[in-house]
Amino acid sequence: MSDIDHFIEEVTEEVRRDRLFALYKRYGWIAALLVVLLVGGAAFIEYRKAQAVAEAQRLGDDLIAALAADDAAARAAALIGVEAETPGAGAVVQLAQAAALADSGQTDAAVVALETIAANGEVAEIYRQIAAFKALTLQADSLPADDRRLRFEALARPGTPLRLLAEEQLALIDVSEGETEAALTRLQAILQDAETGRDLQQRASQLIVALGGTPQPPPGNQQG
């Protein structure tokens, strides 16, 4: 390599270093900021996780304390003071409060609490359906059968989590209206459903026998 080539290479390298240094002086703060954000973001995520765990523990302790009262009315009153930070946690507290109100004979107040949950769009669908279902069962003697049937049919739509329990309630409405064959057909369908749990199978079978029918188990459970 000639002296001229060597000189050009040194100058080029020097220029490259000067440019890198200039870039670092101008934009190095961005890299530093990214590091701070990454570290700070990770710390914030961990903080939020710890906060969520602490909140769940606090809510659990408050619920246990409120439910420790022997008297249902006292439990309902204690649950009013339990604070929840999220709509889901609030729904859990309200469901517990509605149960205590119902146990203490305050059925109307329990229904109002349950229907409030059912109408809350910020609450998960499963909580809303549980609340709607429970509100309907509490109104078995006060709400006309046609109204209850209509609402239970909405809960019995395919894919809904309380579908089979709603079908059971519809069968009971059929029985109350003297529609024995309709009730038997509905109950046999419950028995045949692969998603039916053991307790519901037992209740459906007992009601079928009480109505003079013969329970038909799912194909996989048939003998022979």
N, C-alpha and C positions, 0 to 999 in steps of 0.2 A: 504494500500500500504506500503510495506517495505521500509526502508531507502535506500536500494540498488536500488529498483525500482524507487524511487523518485530521487535518484542521477542520474540514467541512463536517466530519462526523462529530467532533467535539462540540462545534458550534450548534449542530442540530440537536445533540443530546442536551446541551445547556438550555436551548430554546424550549425543548420539551419539558425540562424540569421547571423552568420559569412559568410555563403555561399551567402545569399541574399545580404549582404552588399558588398561582393566581386564582385558579379554579377553586382550590381548597379554601383560600381566604374568602372568596366570594360566596361559595355554596357549601362550605363545610358545615355551617350551622344547620343545614337541612338534615345531614346525616346524624348530627348530634341530636336534633329534635326527634328524628325517627327512633333513635335508640331510647330517648326519654319516653316517647309515646308507647313504644312496645313494652318497656319495663313498667311504666305507669299503668298501661292497659291491663297487663297481666295481674298487677297488684290490685287494680280496681275489681277485676273479675273475681279474684279470690276473696276480696272484701265483701262483694255482693253475695257470694256463695255462703260465707260465714254469717252474713246478715240474714239470709233466707233461712238457714238452719236455726239460728237463734230465734227468729220470728216463729218458726214452726214449733219449736220447743216451748216458747212462751204461750202460744195459742193452745197447745196440747195441755200444758199445766193449768191454764185458765179454764179450759173445758172440763178437765177432771175435777177441779175444785168446785165448779158450778154444778156438775152432775152428782157430786157426792151427797147433796142434800137428800134426805129420805122423802120429804114431801114434794110432790110433783109441782105444786104451785111455787114452792120455794126454788125449785130448779129452774122453772121458767123465768122467775124474777132475777135469779142470779145470772142467767144466760144473757139477759138484756145488757149487762155490764161488760160482756166479753167483746173486746174490740178485735177486728180482723183487718189486715192490711190489703187483702186482695178480694176480688169478687168471689172467687172460688172458696176461699176460707170463710167469707161472710155467709155463703150459702150453707156451708157445713154447720155454722153456728145457728143459722135460722132454722135449719132442718131439726137440729136438736131442740131448739126452743119450741118449735111446732109440736114435736113429740111430747114435750113436757106439758104444753098447754092442753093437748088432747087428753093426756093421762089425768090431768086435773079437772077435766070436765069442761074446759073452755074451748069447745069445739069450733065455735064461730071464729074466735081469735086465731086458732090453729089454722083454719082454712084460709083466712086472710094472709097469714104469714107464708103459707105454702104457695098460694096463688101469686104472691109478690115475687117469690123466687122463680116460679114458672114463667113470669112475664119479663124477667130481667135478661135482656139480650147479652149482657156482659158475662153471664154465668154459663159454664159448660153445659152442653145439651143434656148430658146424663143427669146432672143435678136438677135441671128444669123438668125433665120427664119424671124423675122420682117425686118431685114436689107436686106435679100435676096429678100423678097416679094416687099419691097419698091423699091429696085434697078430695079426689073423687070418692075414695073409699070412706072418708069421713062423712060424706054427704049421701050415703046409701039410703038414709031414711028421710032426707029433706029435699033432695034433688030429683025431679021427675026421671023415670027410667029412660025415656027417650033422650033426654039431655045427657044422661050418664052414658048411654049406649053410643051416642055420637062422639063423645069425647074419648071413650075407651077405644073406639074404632080408629081414631087418629093415633092413639098410642100403640095400636096393634099393627100398624103398617109394616110391611116387610123391611127388615134392616134396622128397625128401632130396638133399643136395648131392652125394653120392657114388653116386647111384643107378646110373649107367651103368658106373662102375668095378666096382661090386658085381655087376652083371649079367655083366660080363666074367669075373669070378672064378667065378660060378655056371656059366658056360659051360665053364670049365676043369675044374670039378668034374664036370660032365656027361661031358666027354671022358675023364677019369680013370676014370669008372665005366662006360665003354663006351656011353654014351647019346649016340651021334653025332647022331641026328636032333634030339634035344632041344637039343644044343649048337648045331647049325646054325640051328635056329629062333630061338634066343636071340641068336645072333650077327647074323643077318639083321635082327632087330628093332633091334639096336644101330645097324646101318648106316642103317636107315630113320629113326632118331630125329633130329629137327632139332637137338637139343642136343649131339650127338656131335661131339667135336673131331677135328681132322685125325689126330693120333697114334693115337687110339683107333680111328678108321675104318681106318687102315692095319693095325693089329694084328688087328682083326676080319676084315678082308678076307684077310689072309695066313692066318689060322687056318681060314677057310672053305675056301680053296683047298687047304690041307693036309689037310682032312677030305674032300676030293673034291667040294665044292660050288662054286657059281658066285656070287660076290658080287652082290647086287642093290642098286644105288645108290638113294638117295632119288628119288622121282618127279621132282623138279626137276633132277636130274643125269642123267636117262636121255636117251639120244640118240634121235632120230627123233621 
